[in-house]
Amino acid sequence: MPKAASSVLVLVAHPDLRRSRVNAALADAVRGLRHVTVHDLYGAYDTAGGDRRGARFDVPRERALLGAHDTVVLQFPFYWYSTPPLLKQWLDEVVPYSRVYGGKGLRLAVTTGCTAHSYGPDGRTGFTMAELLRPLEAMARVTGMRLDTPYVVYGAGGLSDDALKSAAERYAELLSAG
Ligand SMILES: Cc1cc2nc3c(=O)[nH]c(=O)nc-3n(C[C@H](O)[C@H](O)[C@H](O)COP(=O)(O)O)c2cc1C
């Protein structure tokens, strides 16, 4: 009997998914998968609001979502070599500095404007993607989450429609593999 696909929570953190080309295509490719829940963070929590302490999320709801899935995917466009601010805030407020979610899978799905070459050894960025993603890797270690190889779609601006379609299909395959 084939192994049942494990449940996957995809946190999409794009400040304006309606104007996104790449993240929107990736999210669309996995939204229909039976074992996948797509959670549009900016759509759900937008930029307005927050209580007096600056808290913005329904933390019990977010933790329940996290707890209910085997794997969480953080999907985001790279903004100044980091996550968009709402995703950072989500991590700060929702993920405890402990091993409560130890054993869960964690995958990063990152889209960039710069080419793969610019993140290579001779690239103008000066750092590889693995180096730039170190803070999230450290978080995975401390929380005991199992970090998968990041899925990176480079060079968003120069991506042809065909290349984007292939990238989206590959993403769906990866998430289907559990
Ligand atoms: C504020 C801002 C900061 C950005 N910083 C980076 C960056 O540090 N590195 C990079 O490769 N691309 C950077 N980009 C380009 C985005 O990563 C790229 O436009 C995005 O991944 C495309 O995905 P989308 O079609 O879903 O918007 C930045 C874009 C914006 C708006």
The ligand as a Gaussian input file, in Angstrom:
#p B3LYP/6-31G(d) Opt

LIG

0 1
 C       11.224000      45.154000      -0.950000
 C       11.828000      44.125000      -1.867000
 C       13.035000      43.558000      -1.515000
 C       13.617000      42.596000      -2.337000
 N       14.810000      42.032000      -1.970000
 C       15.346000      41.055000      -2.726000
 C       16.552000      40.414000      -2.324000
 O       17.137000      40.701000      -1.278000
 N       17.052000      39.436000      -3.129000
 C       16.434000      39.058000      -4.291000
 O       16.931000      38.158000      -4.974000
 N       15.263000      39.643000      -4.688000
 C       14.715000      40.617000      -3.933000
 N       13.527000      41.187000      -4.311000
 C       12.802000      40.649000      -5.483000
 C       11.704000      39.674000      -5.054000
 O       12.255000      38.598000      -4.307000
 C       10.962000      39.123000      -6.280000
 O       10.347000      40.219000      -6.903000
 C        9.913000      38.096000      -5.872000
 O       10.545000      36.933000      -5.383000
 C        9.037000      37.744000      -7.060000
 O        7.957000      36.960000      -6.608000
 P        6.429000      37.385000      -6.873000
 O        6.195000      37.335000      -8.358000
 O        5.640000      36.360000      -6.133000
 O        6.259000      38.768000      -6.304000
 C       12.956000      42.174000      -3.524000
 C       11.728000      42.768000      -3.869000
 C       11.170000      43.739000      -3.056000
 C        9.838000      44.346000      -3.427000

